[in-house]
Amino acid sequence: MIDPLPERSSARRLLIIEDDRLLRDHLVRATAGSSDWSVIAAGNMAAARAQLEKYTIDAVFLDLGLPDGDGLALISEFRRANPACEILVITVFADEKHVIRSLEAGASGYILKSDLAEYAGRLVSIIESGGSPISPAIARSLINRLRPTPEAAESQGLLSQRESEVLVLCAKGLRYAEIAEVLGVSSHTVNTHLKSVYRKLMVHSRAEAVFEARRHGLLND
């Protein structure tokens, strides 16, 4: 059983849900200094729900990997109880599935535990100011997800057939002159096609264009 810290009258309530006692205690200490917040804690889903029944919760720091279930289910529960509740996921899960499902359920931010040292002392102030803290690796993943992929760009007619051909030959490691010879065009024309590909796919180099194509399964070389 996790005992809450002494409650301050009229304070907003922050609930920290984390099964690792050392990390939970660290988060409590890092966030308990604000006079505007009463910090309480829970080590599993059952304890978190008990706190939800007892209090109006204004903010939650939530671990997803809890011993009695997937913490993701708690996001919608806390948001239903208080639509203004700010929910920050703090987890080891960096895969796109967990990130997207958490944000769709109503999470305000997503911090990897490996990045927590950078944020721990200012998480409350970030949330108070309306911020949505997100680990750099997660932000990068979301940006890449929103970029038009080579496959999607081609299917939507954004890449011409010749631009796609140039991209495939780039992936095979051919130099501009070799690509020009294969396609029967000039090196200048190859360079023009590549610049167009960079612009359409929002990348800045041949290597990035090839990487995006491979990442999305367009290239099977």
SULZI-V122641 format. One record per helix or strand. SS is the DSSP state (A for helix, B for strand). FROM is the first residue (numbers start at 1). TO is the last residue. If there is no record, write none. Layout:
SS:FROM:TO  SS:FROM:TO
//
This chain:
B:12:17  A:21:31  B:37:42  A:45:54  B:59:62  B:65:66  B:69:70  A:72:81  B:86:91  A:96:105  B:109:112  A:113:128  B:134:134  A:136:146  A:150:155  A:161:171  A:176:183  A:187:201  A:206:215
//
